[in-house]
Amino acid sequence: MSVPATRMSLAAFLDWEATQPERHEYVRGEVFAMTGASLNHNRVALNLHGLLRAHLRGSPCEVFASDVQVRVDAADAVFYPDLVITCSADDRQQQRTLREPVLIVEVLSPSTAGYDLGAKFAHYRRLASLQEYVTIDPDAPLVQVFRRSPDGWTLHAAEAGDTVGFASIDLCVPIAAVYEDVRFEPPADGGSRA
């Protein structure tokens, strides 16, 4: 997340954001410009989008990509996740903003990984409808699924050769399908990734 562009009310933000060529996120009065993404980021997001869309076809659930807002009223925040699934009839009637997602996916980047796994996840957890929060490393085969349970949130990690499961929509896919055509670069120092 970048440095705040300005401060404003949520109502003012929503009106202003609708006219902007670039996307911005909002947290308690602060507005943050969204940054661009790498090719691997886009490859992973598009691969998973295709898998999710095919699986959800004909169901009451729908997957949306990065240009759809998720509003977290309890956190006074608005985000643009990389992928979001809703099964809510109310959400399906909206034009731009979802409020009842069951699954949210964020593809990590070096500049946002800490925020996506920390404060942003804390905000998302305030969504009563959310059953799974997924983070994907675009530069190494690692998918982390944080799943809500009666006892809190549990982590289910999948790496190269594994299958990743999304219980909220009853889907399992091979990690290889998520990372199809992704080009992993060797570490700059020539060593292995940690």
Residue frames as a rotation matrix with the C-alpha (Angstrom) as fourth column:
MET 1
0.589 0.808 0.000 0.00
0.808 -0.589 0.000 0.00
0.000 0.000 -1.000 0.00
SER 2
-0.253 -0.707 0.661 1.37
0.688 -0.612 -0.390 3.41
0.680 0.356 0.641 -0.92
VAL 3
-0.912 -0.134 -0.387 1.42
0.370 -0.673 -0.640 6.68
-0.175 -0.727 0.664 0.99
PRO 4
0.000 0.992 -0.129 -2.06
0.782 -0.080 -0.618 8.17
-0.623 -0.101 -0.775 1.55
ALA 5
-0.472 -0.085 0.877 -3.13
0.779 -0.507 0.370 10.44
0.413 0.858 0.306 -1.28
THR 6
-0.567 0.387 0.727 -5.63
-0.397 -0.902 0.171 12.42
0.722 -0.192 0.665 0.80
ARG 7
-0.906 0.400 -0.137 -8.19
0.321 0.440 -0.838 12.18
-0.275 -0.804 -0.528 3.62
MET 8
-0.638 0.769 -0.028 -11.97
-0.632 -0.503 0.590 12.20
0.440 0.395 0.807 3.09
SER 9
-0.149 0.694 0.705 -15.25
-0.759 0.376 -0.531 10.71
-0.634 -0.614 0.470 4.28
LEU 10
-0.609 -0.025 0.793 -16.39
0.257 0.939 0.227 7.34
-0.750 0.342 -0.566 2.95
ALA 11
0.479 0.857 0.188 -19.28
0.528 -0.111 -0.842 8.94
-0.701 0.503 -0.506 1.04
ALA 12
0.621 -0.325 -0.713 -16.92
-0.583 -0.799 -0.144 11.47
-0.523 0.506 -0.686 -0.56
PHE 13
-0.487 -0.845 0.220 -14.45
-0.509 0.479 0.715 8.70
-0.710 0.236 -0.663 -1.38
LEU 14
-0.266 0.436 0.860 -17.06
0.542 0.805 -0.241 6.54
-0.797 0.402 -0.450 -3.11
ASP 15
0.812 0.556 -0.174 -18.25
0.213 -0.562 -0.799 9.49
-0.543 0.612 -0.575 -5.25
TRP 16
0.394 -0.758 -0.520 -14.68
-0.782 -0.573 0.244 10.55
-0.483 0.310 -0.819 -6.07
GLU 17
-0.451 -0.630 0.633 -13.43
-0.272 0.772 0.574 7.00
-0.850 0.086 -0.519 -6.74
ALA 18
0.290 0.670 0.684 -16.17
0.518 0.491 -0.700 6.40
-0.805 0.557 -0.205 -9.31
THR 19
0.976 0.097 -0.193 -14.62
-0.083 -0.654 -0.752 9.15
-0.199 0.750 -0.631 -11.48
GLN 20
0.287 -0.957 -0.034 -10.96
-0.689 -0.230 0.688 8.13
-0.666 -0.174 -0.725 -11.17
PRO 21
0.526 -0.159 -0.835 -8.97
-0.720 0.439 -0.538 6.38
0.452 0.884 0.116 -13.93
GLU 22
-0.548 -0.724 -0.419 -6.81
-0.264 0.625 -0.734 4.60
0.794 -0.292 -0.534 -11.33
ARG 23
0.445 0.701 -0.557 -8.04
0.306 0.466 0.830 2.55
0.842 -0.540 -0.008 -8.39
HIS 24
-0.483 -0.507 0.714 -7.71
-0.536 -0.473 -0.699 3.61
0.692 -0.720 -0.044 -4.76
GLU 25
-0.122 0.421 -0.899 -8.42
0.668 0.704 0.240 1.88
0.734 -0.571 -0.367 -1.47
TYR 26
-0.003 0.289 0.957 -9.91
-0.466 -0.847 0.255 3.52
0.885 -0.445 0.137 1.61
VAL 27
-0.082 -0.014 -0.997 -9.29
0.769 0.635 -0.072 2.88
0.634 -0.772 -0.041 5.31
ARG 28
0.285 0.314 -0.906 -10.80
0.925 -0.338 0.173 5.14
-0.252 -0.887 -0.386 7.99
GLY 29
0.815 0.177 -0.551 -10.53
0.122 -0.983 -0.134 8.39
-0.566 0.042 -0.824 6.07
GLU 30
-0.141 -0.929 -0.341 -7.23
-0.457 -0.245 0.855 7.68
-0.878 0.277 -0.390 4.34
VAL 31
0.909 0.396 -0.130 -7.06
-0.259 0.293 -0.920 7.07
-0.326 0.870 0.369 0.60
PHE 32
-0.052 -0.951 0.305 -4.33
-0.236 0.308 0.922 4.94
-0.970 -0.024 -0.240 -0.92
ALA 33
0.317 0.063 -0.946 -3.39
-0.944 -0.078 -0.321 4.73
-0.094 0.995 0.035 -4.60
MET 34
0.782 -0.029 0.623 -3.10
0.015 1.000 0.026 1.18
-0.623 -0.011 0.782 -5.95
THR 35
-0.131 -0.908 -0.398 0.15
-0.694 -0.203 0.691 0.16
-0.708 0.366 -0.603 -7.58
GLY 36
0.310 0.163 -0.937 0.73
-0.900 0.367 -0.235 -1.84
0.305 0.916 0.261 -10.76
ALA 37
0.623 -0.017 0.782 1.31
-0.396 0.855 0.335 -5.58
-0.674 -0.518 0.526 -10.75
SER 38
-0.485 -0.870 -0.081 3.93
-0.615 0.274 0.740 -7.90
-0.622 0.409 -0.668 -12.23
LEU 39
-0.245 0.341 -0.908 3.31
-0.845 0.383 0.372 -10.27
0.475 0.858 0.195 -15.11
ASN 40
-0.820 -0.076 -0.567 3.47
0.132 0.939 -0.317 -13.25
0.557 -0.335 -0.760 -12.73
HIS 41
-0.812 0.580 -0.067 0.90
-0.130 -0.290 -0.948 -11.54
-0.569 -0.761 0.311 -10.52
ASN 42
-0.143 0.782 -0.607 -1.44
-0.941 -0.298 -0.163 -11.30
-0.308 0.548 0.778 -13.50
ARG 43
-0.465 -0.070 -0.883 -0.73
-0.546 0.808 0.223 -14.85
0.697 0.585 -0.414 -14.68
VAL 44
-0.959 0.081 -0.273 -1.58
0.258 0.651 -0.714 -16.32
0.120 -0.755 -0.645 -11.27
ALA 45
-0.599 0.775 -0.202 -4.71
-0.318 -0.461 -0.829 -14.17
-0.735 -0.432 0.522 -10.85
LEU 46
-0.118 0.564 -0.817 -6.00
-0.993 -0.072 0.094 -15.00
-0.005 0.823 0.569 -14.34
ASN 47
-0.699 -0.169 -0.695 -5.26
-0.259 0.965 0.026 -18.72
0.667 0.198 -0.719 -13.94
LEU 48
-0.919 0.348 -0.186 -7.18
0.323 0.392 -0.862 -18.91
-0.227 -0.852 -0.472 -10.70
HIS 49
-0.444 0.786 -0.431 -9.98
-0.642 -0.615 -0.459 -16.72
-0.625 0.072 0.777 -12.05
GLY 50
-0.313 0.287 -0.905 -10.47
-0.840 0.361 0.405 -19.17
0.443 0.887 0.127 -14.92
LEU 51
-0.820 -0.039 -0.571 -10.53
0.151 0.948 -0.281 -22.17
0.553 -0.317 -0.771 -12.59
LEU 52
-0.825 0.521 -0.218 -12.98
0.150 -0.170 -0.974 -20.49
-0.544 -0.837 0.062 -10.21
ARG 53
-0.395 0.696 -0.600 -15.27
-0.838 -0.541 -0.075 -19.23
-0.376 0.473 0.797 -12.98
ALA 54
-0.473 0.181 -0.862 -15.51
-0.536 0.718 0.445 -22.66
0.700 0.672 -0.242 -14.60
HIS 55
-0.878 0.084 -0.471 -16.27
0.378 0.726 -0.574 -24.28
0.294 -0.682 -0.669 -11.25
LEU 56
-0.738 0.569 -0.362 -18.94
0.090 -0.449 -0.889 -21.73
-0.668 -0.689 0.280 -10.26
ARG 57
-0.829 0.432 -0.356 -20.77
-0.506 -0.306 0.807 -21.69
0.240 0.848 0.472 -13.59
GLY 58
-0.229 0.860 -0.456 -24.46
-0.018 0.465 0.885 -22.43
0.973 0.211 -0.091 -12.99
SER 59
-0.320 0.081 -0.944 -24.19
0.911 0.299 -0.283 -21.93
0.260 -0.951 -0.169 -9.22
PRO 60
0.781 0.624 0.020 -25.52
0.586 -0.744 0.321 -19.02
0.215 -0.239 -0.947 -7.14
CYS 61
0.418 -0.724 -0.549 -21.90
0.367 -0.418 0.831 -17.89
-0.831 -0.549 0.091 -6.61
GLU 62
0.889 -0.163 0.427 -19.87
0.355 -0.342 -0.870 -15.59
0.288 0.926 -0.246 -8.85
VAL 63
0.125 -0.926 -0.356 -16.19
0.859 -0.078 0.506 -14.65
-0.497 -0.369 0.786 -9.04
PHE 64
0.982 0.120 0.148 -15.05
0.175 -0.878 -0.445 -11.09
0.076 0.463 -0.883 -9.75
ALA 65
0.162 -0.980 0.116 -11.62
0.893 0.096 -0.439 -9.70
0.419 0.175 0.891 -10.59
SER 66
-0.448 -0.666 -0.597 -9.62
0.891 -0.390 -0.235 -6.75
-0.076 -0.637 0.767 -9.32
ASP 67
-0.848 0.110 0.519 -11.92
0.080 -0.940 0.330 -3.92
0.524 0.322 0.789 -10.42
VAL 68
0.247 0.963 -0.108 -14.70
0.200 0.059 0.978 -4.75
0.948 -0.263 -0.179 -7.94
GLN 69
-0.409 -0.358 0.840 -14.76
-0.643 -0.540 -0.543 -3.12
0.647 -0.762 -0.010 -4.52
VAL 70
-0.035 0.393 -0.919 -15.25
0.675 0.687 0.268 -5.00
0.737 -0.611 -0.290 -1.26
ARG 71
-0.055 0.118 0.992 -16.70
-0.482 -0.873 0.077 -2.79
0.875 -0.473 0.104 1.45
VAL 72
-0.329 -0.105 -0.938 -15.94
0.715 0.621 -0.321 -3.67
0.617 -0.777 -0.129 5.06
ASP 73
0.362 0.595 0.718 -18.34
0.023 -0.776 0.631 -1.48
0.932 -0.212 -0.295 6.99
ALA 74
0.919 0.028 -0.393 -17.11
0.380 0.196 0.904 -2.66
0.102 -0.980 0.170 10.42
ALA 75
0.048 -0.977 -0.206 -13.60
0.899 -0.047 0.436 -1.46
-0.436 -0.206 0.876 9.52
ASP 76
0.685 0.266 -0.678 -14.70
-0.021 -0.923 -0.384 1.69
-0.728 0.277 -0.627 7.63
ALA 77
-0.405 -0.907 -0.112 -12.75
-0.335 0.034 0.941 0.38
-0.850 0.419 -0.318 4.64
VAL 78
0.840 0.522 -0.147 -13.03
-0.316 0.250 -0.915 -0.31
-0.441 0.815 0.374 0.92
PHE 79
-0.226 -0.943 0.244 -10.62
-0.345 0.312 0.885 -2.64
-0.911 0.116 -0.396 -0.90
TYR 80
0.541 0.255 -0.802 -10.03
-0.841 0.191 -0.506 -4.04
0.024 0.948 0.318 -4.38
PRO 81
0.162 -0.515 0.842 -8.97
-0.313 0.782 0.539 -7.67
-0.936 -0.351 -0.034 -3.86
ASP 82
-0.753 -0.512 -0.413 -7.42
-0.560 0.168 0.812 -9.52
-0.346 0.842 -0.413 -6.78
LEU 83
-0.610 0.642 -0.465 -10.32
-0.023 0.572 0.820 -11.99
0.792 0.511 -0.335 -6.79
VAL 84
-0.777 0.450 0.441 -13.51
-0.540 -0.117 -0.833 -12.17
-0.324 -0.885 0.334 -4.75
ILE 85
-0.725 0.610 -0.320 -16.36
0.240 0.660 0.712 -14.67
0.645 0.440 -0.625 -4.68
THR 86
-0.710 0.619 0.336 -19.83
-0.642 -0.372 -0.671 -13.87
-0.291 -0.691 0.662 -3.43
CYS 87
-0.832 0.547 -0.090 -22.87
0.469 0.781 0.412 -16.13
0.296 0.300 -0.907 -3.19
SER 88
-0.591 0.563 -0.578 -25.09
0.364 -0.453 -0.814 -13.33
-0.720 -0.691 0.063 -1.90
ALA 89
0.038 0.711 0.702 -28.24
0.999 -0.051 -0.002 -12.39
0.035 0.701 -0.712 -3.79
ASP 90
0.796 0.220 -0.564 -27.85
0.337 -0.935 0.110 -8.84
-0.504 -0.277 -0.818 -2.41
ASP 91
-0.134 -0.939 -0.317 -24.29
-0.035 -0.316 0.948 -8.59
-0.990 0.138 0.010 -3.75
ARG 92
-0.554 -0.090 0.828 -25.35
0.733 0.419 0.536 -9.83
-0.395 0.904 -0.165 -7.19
GLN 93
0.517 0.813 0.268 -27.74
0.855 -0.476 -0.204 -6.86
-0.038 0.335 -0.941 -7.44
GLN 94
0.449 -0.415 -0.791 -24.94
0.183 -0.824 0.536 -4.32
-0.875 -0.385 -0.294 -6.90
GLN 95
0.995 -0.098 0.033 -23.14
0.002 -0.298 -0.955 -2.40
0.103 0.950 -0.296 -9.64
ARG 96
0.395 -0.896 0.203 -19.71
-0.375 -0.359 -0.855 -1.87
0.839 0.261 -0.478 -8.10
THR 97
-0.438 -0.567 0.698 -19.37
-0.812 -0.084 -0.578 -2.89
0.386 -0.819 -0.424 -4.45
LEU 98
0.104 0.388 -0.916 -19.69
0.117 0.910 0.398 -6.24
0.988 -0.148 0.049 -2.67
ARG 99
-0.015 -0.049 0.999 -20.38
-0.896 -0.442 -0.035 -6.58
0.443 -0.896 -0.037 1.06
GLU 100
0.527 0.336 0.780 -20.87
-0.709 0.681 0.185 -10.33
-0.469 -0.651 0.597 1.60
PRO 101
0.126 -0.531 -0.838 -17.97
-0.806 0.438 -0.399 -12.24
0.578 0.725 -0.373 0.02
VAL 102
0.973 0.134 0.186 -17.29
-0.216 0.808 0.548 -15.85
-0.077 -0.573 0.816 1.00
LEU 103
0.426 -0.877 0.222 -13.76
0.806 0.480 0.347 -16.00
-0.411 0.031 0.911 -0.42
ILE 104
0.927 -0.258 -0.272 -11.17
-0.329 -0.908 -0.258 -13.28
-0.180 0.329 -0.927 -1.08
VAL 105
0.540 -0.798 0.269 -7.85
0.833 0.552 -0.033 -13.75
-0.122 0.242 0.963 -2.90
GLU 106
0.838 -0.439 -0.325 -4.87
-0.433 -0.896 0.095 -11.40
-0.333 0.062 -0.941 -2.70
VAL 107
0.672 -0.732 0.115 -1.83
0.634 0.488 -0.600 -12.05
0.383 0.476 0.792 -4.89
LEU 108
0.663 -0.435 -0.610 1.13
0.443 -0.428 0.787 -10.80
-0.604 -0.792 -0.091 -2.88
SER 109
0.626 -0.623 0.470 3.80
0.275 -0.387 -0.880 -8.36
0.730 0.680 -0.071 -3.98
PRO 110
-0.288 -0.824 -0.488 6.97
0.807 0.065 -0.587 -7.33
0.516 -0.563 0.646 -2.14
SER 111
-0.830 -0.080 0.552 5.50
-0.087 -0.959 -0.270 -3.92
0.551 -0.272 0.789 -1.33
THR 112
-0.097 0.907 0.410 2.14
-0.834 -0.299 0.464 -5.18
0.544 -0.297 0.785 -0.01
ALA 113
-0.165 0.052 -0.985 2.75
0.093 0.995 0.037 -8.70
0.982 -0.086 -0.169 1.40
GLY 114
-0.902 -0.238 -0.360 3.11
0.366 0.022 -0.930 -7.58
0.229 -0.971 0.067 5.01
TYR 115
-0.730 0.683 0.023 -0.02
-0.654 -0.690 -0.310 -5.44
-0.196 -0.242 0.950 4.83
ASP 116
-0.098 0.719 -0.688 -2.04
-0.722 0.424 0.546 -8.13
0.685 0.550 0.478 3.01
LEU 117
-0.196 -0.053 -0.979 -1.12
0.346 0.931 -0.120 -10.72
0.918 -0.362 -0.164 5.66
GLY 118
-0.840 -0.205 -0.502 -1.51
0.539 -0.214 -0.815 -8.30
0.060 -0.955 0.290 8.58
ALA 119
-0.764 0.506 -0.400 -3.76
-0.155 -0.746 -0.648 -5.25
-0.626 -0.433 0.649 8.74
LYS 120
-0.511 0.611 -0.604 -5.74
-0.825 -0.153 0.544 -5.96
0.240 0.777 0.582 5.57
PHE 121
-0.543 0.293 -0.787 -6.49
0.166 0.956 0.242 -9.51
0.824 0.001 -0.567 6.70
ALA 122
-0.849 0.235 -0.472 -7.57
0.469 -0.072 -0.880 -8.11
-0.241 -0.969 -0.050 10.08
HIS 123
-0.629 0.651 -0.425 -10.03
-0.655 -0.738 -0.162 -5.82
-0.419 0.176 0.891 8.27
TYR 124
-0.442 0.453 -0.775 -11.33
-0.616 0.474 0.629 -8.65
0.652 0.755 0.069 6.07
ARG 125
-0.828 0.088 -0.554 -11.90
0.369 0.828 -0.422 -10.87
0.422 -0.554 -0.718 9.12
ARG 126
-0.806 0.555 -0.205 -14.58
-0.139 -0.515 -0.846 -8.41
-0.575 -0.653 0.492 10.21
LEU 127
-0.397 0.677 -0.620 -16.76
-0.859 -0.036 0.511 -9.57
0.323 0.736 0.595 7.29
ALA 128
-0.112 0.419 0.901 -19.21
-0.717 0.594 -0.365 -12.04
-0.688 -0.686 0.234 8.84
SER 129
0.837 0.519 -0.175 -19.74
-0.471 0.519 -0.713 -13.74
-0.279 0.679 0.679 5.46
LEU 130
0.227 -0.834 -0.503 -16.05
-0.879 0.047 -0.475 -14.39
0.420 0.549 -0.723 4.78
GLN 131
0.963 0.126 0.238 -15.14
-0.210 0.904 0.372 -18.08
-0.168 -0.409 0.897 5.04
GLU 132
0.450 -0.853 0.264 -11.70
0.817 0.513 0.262 -18.09
-0.359 0.098 0.928 3.37
TYR 133
0.814 -0.380 -0.439 -8.91
-0.450 -0.891 -0.063 -15.61
-0.367 0.249 -0.896 2.76
VAL 134
0.711 -0.521 0.473 -6.31
0.650 0.744 -0.157 -16.73
-0.270 0.419 0.867 0.24
THR 135
0.551 -0.627 -0.551 -2.85
-0.592 -0.759 0.272 -15.30
-0.589 0.176 -0.789 -0.39
ILE 136
0.859 -0.280 0.429 -0.73
0.487 0.706 -0.514 -16.36
-0.159 0.651 0.742 -3.34
ASP 137
0.124 -0.899 -0.420 2.99
-0.119 -0.433 0.893 -15.79
-0.985 -0.061 -0.161 -3.82
PRO 138
0.914 0.304 -0.269 3.43
-0.280 -0.008 -0.960 -15.05
-0.295 0.953 0.077 -7.54
ASP 139
0.353 -0.879 -0.320 7.16
-0.862 -0.173 -0.476 -15.73
0.363 0.444 -0.819 -7.46
ALA 140
-0.857 -0.513 0.047 7.23
-0.494 0.792 -0.357 -19.11
0.146 -0.329 -0.933 -5.69
PRO 141
-0.295 0.810 -0.507 4.64
-0.104 0.500 0.860 -21.91
0.950 0.306 -0.064 -5.58
LEU 142
-0.893 0.069 -0.445 2.89
0.450 0.180 -0.875 -21.12
0.020 -0.981 -0.192 -2.30
VAL 143
-0.254 0.890 0.379 -0.84
-0.167 -0.426 0.889 -20.68
0.953 0.162 0.256 -1.72
GLN 144
-0.982 -0.021 -0.185 -2.05
0.180 0.145 -0.973 -19.97
0.047 -0.989 -0.138 1.81
VAL 145
-0.171 0.981 0.094 -5.72
0.075 -0.082 0.994 -20.51
0.982 0.177 -0.060 2.60
PHE 146
-0.984 0.001 0.178 -6.86
-0.174 -0.209 -0.962 -19.01
0.036 -0.978 0.206 5.90
ARG 147
-0.409 0.862 -0.299 -10.14
0.172 0.395 0.903 -20.72
0.896 0.318 -0.310 6.75
ARG 148
-0.360 0.407 0.839 -12.68
-0.860 -0.493 -0.130 -19.59
0.361 -0.769 0.528 9.34
SER 149
-0.427 0.279 -0.860 -13.66
0.337 0.932 0.135 -22.25
0.839 -0.233 -0.492 11.87
PRO 150
0.671 0.739 -0.061 -15.68
0.313 -0.208 0.927 -22.11
0.672 -0.641 -0.371 15.10
ASP 151
0.582 -0.528 -0.618 -12.36
0.749 0.053 0.660 -21.76
-0.316 -0.848 0.427 16.95
GLY 152
0.274 -0.506 -0.818 -10.94
-0.210 -0.861 0.463 -18.97
-0.939 0.045 -0.342 14.78
TRP 153
0.753 -0.094 -0.651 -8.88
-0.658 -0.099 -0.747 -18.96
0.006 0.991 -0.136 11.60
THR 154
0.433 -0.623 0.652 -6.69
0.092 0.750 0.655 -21.89
-0.897 -0.224 0.382 10.54
LEU 155
0.095 -0.530 -0.843 -3.97
-0.899 -0.409 0.156 -21.88
-0.428 0.743 -0.515 7.90
HIS 156
0.591 0.030 0.806 -3.89
0.282 0.929 -0.241 -24.48
-0.756 0.370 0.540 5.12
ALA 157
0.128 -0.654 -0.746 -0.76
-0.732 -0.570 0.374 -24.01
-0.670 0.498 -0.551 3.00
ALA 158
0.794 0.070 0.604 -0.11
0.325 0.791 -0.518 -25.69
-0.514 0.608 0.605 -0.36
GLU 159
0.056 -0.869 -0.491 3.20
-0.553 -0.437 0.710 -25.79
-0.831 0.232 -0.505 -2.19
ALA 160
-0.229 -0.231 -0.946 4.61
-0.966 0.172 0.192 -27.26
0.118 0.958 -0.263 -5.42
GLY 161
-0.828 -0.072 -0.556 3.09
-0.177 0.974 0.138 -30.67
0.532 0.213 -0.819 -6.13
ASP 162
-0.829 0.553 -0.078 0.18
0.230 0.211 -0.950 -30.12
-0.510 -0.806 -0.302 -3.71
THR 163
-0.319 0.844 0.432 -3.51
0.658 -0.130 0.742 -29.60
0.682 0.521 -0.513 -4.30
VAL 164
-0.997 0.049 0.055 -5.13
-0.073 -0.745 -0.663 -26.51
0.008 -0.665 0.747 -2.81
GLY 165
-0.429 0.896 -0.115 -8.65
0.852 0.444 0.278 -26.73
0.300 0.021 -0.954 -1.44
PHE 166
-0.868 0.331 0.369 -11.27
-0.370 -0.929 -0.036 -24.02
0.331 -0.168 0.929 -1.21
ALA 167
-0.834 0.521 -0.180 -13.85
0.538 0.698 -0.473 -25.44
-0.120 -0.492 -0.862 1.20
SER 168
-0.514 0.655 -0.554 -16.18
-0.146 -0.703 -0.696 -22.44
-0.845 -0.277 0.457 0.88
ILE 169
0.119 0.540 -0.833 -16.96
-0.945 -0.196 -0.263 -23.39
-0.306 0.818 0.487 -2.72
ASP 170
0.534 0.090 0.840 -16.11
-0.151 0.989 -0.010 -27.12
-0.832 -0.122 0.542 -2.59
LEU 171
0.929 -0.303 -0.210 -13.17
-0.214 0.020 -0.977 -26.96
0.300 0.953 -0.046 -5.03
CYS 172
0.437 -0.880 0.186 -9.72
0.059 0.234 0.970 -28.54
-0.898 -0.413 0.155 -5.09
VAL 173
0.972 -0.190 -0.138 -7.17
-0.167 -0.147 -0.975 -27.64
0.165 0.971 -0.174 -7.78
PRO 174
0.464 -0.880 -0.098 -3.55
0.886 0.460 0.062 -28.63
-0.009 -0.116 0.993 -8.35
ILE 175
0.346 -0.455 -0.821 -1.01
0.193 -0.822 0.536 -25.93
-0.918 -0.344 -0.196 -7.53
ALA 176
-0.639 -0.642 0.424 0.40
0.509 0.060 0.859 -26.49
-0.577 0.764 0.289 -11.02
ALA 177
-0.020 0.714 0.700 -2.86
0.970 -0.156 0.186 -25.17
0.242 0.683 -0.689 -12.53
VAL 178
0.799 0.272 -0.537 -2.67
0.467 -0.843 0.268 -21.99
-0.379 -0.465 -0.800 -10.44
TYR 179
0.210 -0.849 -0.485 0.93
-0.194 -0.523 0.830 -21.41
-0.958 -0.080 -0.274 -11.60
GLU 180
0.384 -0.029 0.923 0.50
0.800 0.510 -0.317 -22.40
-0.461 0.860 0.219 -15.25
ASP 181
0.469 -0.305 0.829 2.86
0.687 -0.464 -0.559 -20.34
0.555 0.832 -0.008 -17.47
VAL 182
0.977 -0.203 0.060 4.37
-0.193 -0.735 0.650 -18.54
-0.088 -0.646 -0.758 -14.45
ARG 183
0.447 -0.893 -0.046 8.09
0.267 0.183 -0.946 -17.91
0.854 0.411 0.320 -14.90
PHE 184
0.942 -0.176 -0.285 10.01
0.269 -0.107 0.957 -18.22
-0.199 -0.978 -0.054 -11.66
GLU 185
0.569 -0.791 0.224 13.20
-0.361 -0.485 -0.796 -16.19
0.739 0.372 -0.562 -11.56
PRO 186
0.207 -0.566 -0.798 16.19
0.772 0.596 -0.223 -17.55
0.601 -0.570 0.560 -9.67
PRO 187
0.796 0.050 -0.603 17.10
0.504 -0.607 0.615 -15.55
-0.336 -0.793 -0.508 -6.54
ALA 188
0.907 -0.416 0.065 19.44
-0.313 -0.770 -0.557 -12.62
0.281 0.485 -0.828 -7.27
ASP 189
0.241 -0.871 0.428 22.23
-0.919 -0.064 0.389 -14.14
-0.311 -0.488 -0.816 -5.17
GLY 190
-0.217 -0.308 -0.926 22.01
-0.735 0.676 -0.052 -17.49
0.643 0.669 -0.373 -6.95
GLY 191
-0.954 -0.132 0.268 20.93
-0.290 0.622 -0.728 -19.26
-0.071 -0.772 -0.631 -3.74
SER 192
-0.587 0.795 -0.156 17.67
0.665 0.582 0.468 -20.94
0.463 0.171 -0.870 -2.91
ARG 193
-0.141 0.651 0.746 14.51
-0.318 -0.744 0.588 -19.15
0.938 -0.154 0.312 -1.81
ALA 194
-0.987 -0.139 0.083 13.79
-0.113 0.221 -0.969 -19.06
0.116 -0.965 -0.233 1.89
